[in-house]
Amino acid sequence: MNILKIWCRPIVSWAVFVTLFATTFHTPLSAAPATAQLQPANDLAQAAAEARTRRTPVLIAFMQQSCPYCAVARRDYLLPLQTDPTWKNRVLILEIDVDRSTAMRDFAGIATTHRRYARSLDIKRVPTLIVFDADGQRVAPPITGLLADDFYRLYIEQAIEAGLNRMRPRGR
């Protein structure tokens, strides 16, 4: 019986610590289903109009279907962020597939494709996350690659906060 107490106490303590640590630092405890997808960027001019009305920034995730890091970023960070009550109505998240010729409209309403738009922004690595204001201007440095798990969500949240500060200036 004493051996059971000796082994169970550290295991339970470790489980509580991991749960508290994950909750405190916004680490996703449950990932989104593998089939879940982000909304594709079909019309950035329309997205900008919505962002202007909601006074929220637009986060565009430049991804590639064959990229395993993109799948992790989408599943473990972007989809949970999109449904997190804290962030749900504070950012519009869209996805662009850099290797696809999917038709879309850019922020100016000009017809282009996902591939051409990514090239026009000089996107060379995926995943790349860029936060824009309602005028299509970048509001924070791009987040390129899948950075350290400990800080990736923090970097995303900081970029969104920069967009919110641009869209919702203090004193107005």
GIJO-V622238 format. One line per field, one symbol per residue. ss: DSSP state (2 for helix, 1 for strand, 0 for the rest). A space follows every 50 residues. Layout:
# GIJO-V622238
ss=???
This chain:
# GIJO-V622238
ss=02222222222222222222222200000000000000110012222222 22220011111110000222222222222222200000001111111000 00111000001112222222000000011111000001000011000022 2222222222222222200000
